[in-house]
Amino acid sequence: MDNNSVEQAIRPFCVGKKKWVMIDTIAGAEASAIIYSIAETAKSNNLKPYNYFEYLLTEIPKHMEDHDVSFCEDLLPWSDKLPAECRK
């Protein structure tokens, strides 16, 4: 048993940390962690992170007035309803 896949997944984050010294608040660090988590989850589900973020940022605003959040199920990285351009 090994953890090579986990170590390989977090490697870009560790290598890039010197670029993120401008994140000097707790809110900024939390936001970065959320974005990084979404990107890595997209990668692990064979999605193109850029295309996935682009899709999320166009779809979520369409539902800002909704009280029903069931649309979120269709936006998850493992959803079959994601467009083909998000997939690798």
N, C-alpha and C positions, 0 to 999 in steps of 0.2 A: 504494500500500500504506500502511495506517495501523494504529495500535494503539488506536483509539477504544474498541473493545469491551473491551479489557483495562483501559484507564484507567477506564472506567465501572464495571467489575467491582470494582476496588480502591478506588473513591471512598468507599463507606461505611466501609471500614476506616480510611482516612486521616482522614475527618471525625470518626470516633468515637474516635480514639486518645487524646484528652484525657480521655475517660471511663475509660480503662484504666490510669491512673497507679497504681492499687492493685496492678497486676501487677508485683511487685518482685523476683521470683525467675526464674531461668532455666526452672525446671520450669513455672511459671505461664505464662510467655511461650510455651513449647513447647505446652502444653495449649491455649492460646488460638489458636495457629497451626493446630493440628490441627482444632479445632472450626470455625474460620473456613474452612479448606480444605474440610471436609465440607459446610458450608453453601453455599459458592460452587459446588462441584461439583454439589450437588443442584439449585441454581438453573439452572445451565447445562444440566442434563438435564430441565428442565421439571418439577421436583418442588417441592412446598411444603416448605421447609426444616423448619418446625415439625413437620408431620405425619411427615416422614421421620425426624427425630430421635426422635420419640415411638415410631415403629415400631421403630427400631434399639434403643432402650432397653427395649422389651418383648421383642424377639426374642433379642437376644444373651444375656441371662441364662438363657434356656431351654437354652442349649448350653454352659454353663460347664464341665460335666463331660465334654463330648465331647473325644475325642482327634483326631477327624476334623474339620477346619475347612472342609470342602467346602460347608457351609451358608452360608459367607460370600459365595459366588458369587451366591446368591439375594438378598443384601442390598445389592449394589452399585447405585448410582444408575441405571445403564442396564439393570438386570435387568427382564425381562418379568414376573417373578413378584412384583413389588412390588404392594401393594394399591392399588386405584383412589383411595382417599382421599389417597394421597401425591402423586398426579399433579395438575397444574394443569388 
